[in-house]
Amino acid sequence: MMTVSRLCLALAGAILSVSAIAAAGEPFTLVQGKNGAISTYGSGSDNEELDRLKRSSHGAFLWFRDHGKSYVIDDHALLARAGAAWKPVQALGQEMSALGSQMGEQGRHMGKLGREMGEQGHRGHAGQAAMDVKARQMDQAAKPMDSLGKRMGELGERQGRASKEAERATRVVIDEALRTGKAKPLHAG
């Protein structure tokens, strides 16, 4: 039977272990299937090693470094947990992409109005009334762009928070894989 003090020491050790991995900032890459999403954290990912793993794997895997040594996790349960942690980040990324498309469309509309204003300006005084109309249209077109920009900023902040949480959850998965032997060391060559 485990005493309370031993349980506390074990929990403290687990927390320190996770903290040490997270503090080290070691890189990792989660590949979700042959053509699936890729989530990468940190610099120093070995692209050649990752490409080799993608070619040889039969689906998803989590590659990471711990104290400079490369490992891979292919345990389905652990990969499912890591993948679930990144789902909100991916969803926010898709939302931001759609919003970016809307901003692009609005930008094209504003660009067209700007060109028309320029043409009216070349006509001098005769084009002033038409230019005033275009200026009002430009002001109206800018309002949705402001709103879209604000929304994009909010999504960016949410994605930043979600990324930090996903990274933390992935590091917990990495720590568990190291403790349980489900992290397989990779050898150079």
Sequence and secondary structure as in RCSB ss.txt:
>XXXX:A:sequence
MMTVSRLCLALAGAILSVSAIAAAGEPFTLVQGKNGAISTYGSGSDNEELDRLKRSSHGAFLWFRDHGKSYVIDD
HALLARAGAAWKPVQALGQEMSALGSQMGEQGRHMGKLGREMGEQGHRGHAGQAAMDVKARQMDQAAKPMDSLGK
RMGELGERQGRASKEAERATRVVIDEALRTGKAKPLHAG
>XXXX:A:secstr
   HHHHHHHHHHHHHHHHHHHHHT  EEEE STTS EEEESS   HHHHHHHHHH SS EEEEEETTEEEEE  
HHHHHHHHHHHHHHHHHHHHHHHHHHHHHHHHHHHHHHHHHHHHHHHTGGGGHHHHHHHHHHHHHHHHHHHHHHH
HHHHHHHHHHHHHHHHHHHHHHHHHHHHHHT EEE    
